[in-house]
Amino acid sequence: MECINKMAERKSWDEYFIELAELVSTRATCNRLKVGAVLVADKRIISTGYNGVPSGVPHCTDENCNENNKCLRTIHAEQNAISQAARYGIKTEGTTIYVTHQPCRDCTKIIISAGIKEIVYKNSYIDELALEMINLSGIILKKI
């Protein structure tokens, strides 16, 4: 009986991966917003990313890179996760990306081009153009 009760408490895959995206976001070096992304294929993590500067560039936490409340050097979490997959030759087509925040229009364009089939996010970031492109592309968008 005890084993059955523990199974009832088990997180769904979406909850599990979105919580991992939140953990990934704790590595973010952007002073404005901490965002994490987890790229998943067949319930397996293939890549992660958080928002921060490119490798070898001073972090935003070390130098101010903010102008008019916009990060000048930061790469978004989704971009980092997709770039890391590309760097190591990992296919992104047909995957799901879990993100702490709904993707902006630039990340949406990259997600579409990478062949990602589903976006699962926790926090809303309303960008009408991004939503329009997602709808036109047929990508599944799910808020958890």
C-alpha positions as CSV (number, residue, x, y, z in Angstrom):
1,M,0.0,0.0,0.0
2,E,2.8,2.4,0.8
3,C,4.3,2.0,-2.6
4,I,1.0,3.0,-4.3
5,N,0.8,6.2,-2.3
6,K,4.3,7.2,-3.3
7,M,3.4,6.7,-7.0
8,A,0.5,9.1,-6.6
9,E,3.0,11.8,-5.5
10,R,5.2,11.3,-8.5
11,K,5.7,14.4,-10.7
12,S,4.6,14.4,-14.3
13,W,7.3,14.7,-17.0
14,D,6.4,18.3,-17.6
15,E,6.6,19.2,-13.9
16,Y,9.9,17.3,-13.6
17,F,11.6,19.1,-16.6
18,I,10.2,22.5,-15.8
19,E,11.7,22.2,-12.3
20,L,15.0,21.2,-13.9
21,A,14.8,24.4,-16.1
22,E,14.3,26.4,-12.9
23,L,17.4,24.8,-11.4
24,V,19.3,25.5,-14.6
25,S,18.2,29.2,-14.3
26,T,20.2,29.5,-11.1
27,R,23.4,29.5,-13.2
28,A,22.2,32.6,-15.2
29,T,24.6,35.6,-15.1
30,C,22.1,38.2,-16.4
31,N,21.3,40.8,-13.8
32,R,17.9,41.5,-15.2
33,L,16.2,38.1,-15.4
34,K,17.2,34.5,-14.6
35,V,15.9,32.1,-17.3
36,G,16.7,28.4,-17.8
37,A,15.9,26.0,-20.6
38,V,16.1,22.2,-20.9
39,L,16.0,20.5,-24.3
40,V,14.4,17.0,-24.2
41,A,14.2,14.1,-26.6
42,D,12.3,11.0,-25.7
43,K,12.1,12.0,-22.0
44,R,15.9,12.4,-22.0
45,I,17.8,15.7,-21.5
46,I,20.0,16.4,-24.5
47,S,21.0,20.0,-23.6
48,T,20.5,22.8,-21.1
49,G,21.0,26.5,-21.3
50,Y,20.6,29.7,-19.2
51,N,20.9,33.3,-20.1
52,G,24.3,34.8,-20.0
53,V,27.2,36.0,-22.1
54,P,29.1,33.8,-24.6
55,S,31.9,31.7,-23.3
56,G,35.0,33.7,-22.6
57,V,33.2,37.1,-22.3
58,P,33.0,38.8,-18.9
59,H,29.7,37.9,-17.1
60,C,27.0,40.5,-16.7
61,T,27.4,40.0,-12.9
62,D,31.1,41.2,-13.3
63,E,30.5,44.1,-15.8
64,N,27.4,46.1,-16.5
65,C,25.9,45.1,-19.8
66,N,22.5,46.7,-19.4
67,E,21.3,49.7,-21.5
68,N,17.8,51.0,-21.3
69,N,16.8,47.8,-19.4
70,K,18.0,45.6,-22.3
71,C,20.9,43.2,-22.0
72,L,23.5,44.0,-24.7
73,R,25.6,40.8,-24.5
74,T,23.4,38.1,-23.1
75,I,22.4,35.0,-25.0
76,H,19.0,33.8,-24.1
77,A,18.5,30.4,-22.4
78,E,16.8,28.8,-25.4
79,Q,19.5,30.0,-27.7
80,N,22.2,28.6,-25.4
81,A,20.4,25.2,-25.1
82,I,20.1,25.0,-28.9
83,S,23.7,26.2,-29.5
84,Q,25.0,23.6,-27.1
85,A,23.2,20.8,-28.9
86,A,24.6,22.1,-32.2
87,R,28.1,22.3,-30.8
88,Y,28.1,18.7,-29.9
89,G,26.2,17.4,-32.9
90,I,22.9,16.6,-31.2
91,K,19.8,16.6,-33.3
92,T,17.0,19.1,-32.1
93,E,14.3,18.2,-34.6
94,G,11.2,16.8,-32.9
95,T,12.3,17.7,-29.4
96,T,10.6,19.6,-26.6
97,I,12.1,22.6,-24.9
98,Y,11.2,23.4,-21.3
99,V,11.7,27.1,-20.4
100,T,11.1,29.0,-17.2
101,H,9.7,31.9,-19.3
102,Q,7.7,31.9,-22.6
103,P,10.2,32.5,-25.5
104,C,10.6,36.0,-27.0
105,R,10.3,36.5,-30.8
106,D,14.0,35.9,-31.5
107,C,14.1,32.7,-29.5
108,T,10.8,31.6,-31.2
109,K,12.4,32.0,-34.6
110,I,15.4,29.9,-33.6
111,I,13.1,27.2,-32.0
112,I,11.1,27.0,-35.2
113,S,14.2,26.7,-37.3
114,A,15.7,24.1,-35.0
115,G,12.6,21.9,-35.6
116,I,11.5,21.8,-32.0
117,K,8.0,20.5,-31.8
118,E,6.8,21.7,-28.4
119,I,7.5,24.5,-26.0
120,V,6.5,24.1,-22.3
121,Y,6.9,27.1,-20.1
122,K,6.1,28.4,-16.6
123,N,6.0,32.2,-16.7
124,S,4.3,34.3,-19.4
125,Y,6.1,36.7,-21.5
126,I,3.6,38.2,-23.9
127,D,5.0,38.8,-27.4
128,E,2.2,38.8,-30.0
129,L,4.6,38.2,-32.9
130,A,6.1,35.2,-31.2
131,L,2.7,33.8,-30.5
132,E,1.6,34.3,-34.1
133,M,4.8,32.5,-35.4
134,I,4.2,29.6,-33.0
135,N,0.6,29.2,-34.2
136,L,1.7,29.3,-37.9
137,S,4.5,26.8,-37.3
138,G,2.3,24.2,-35.6
139,I,4.5,24.0,-32.6
140,I,2.6,23.0,-29.4
141,L,2.8,25.7,-26.8
142,K,1.9,24.7,-23.2
143,K,1.9,26.7,-20.0
144,I,2.5,24.6,-16.8
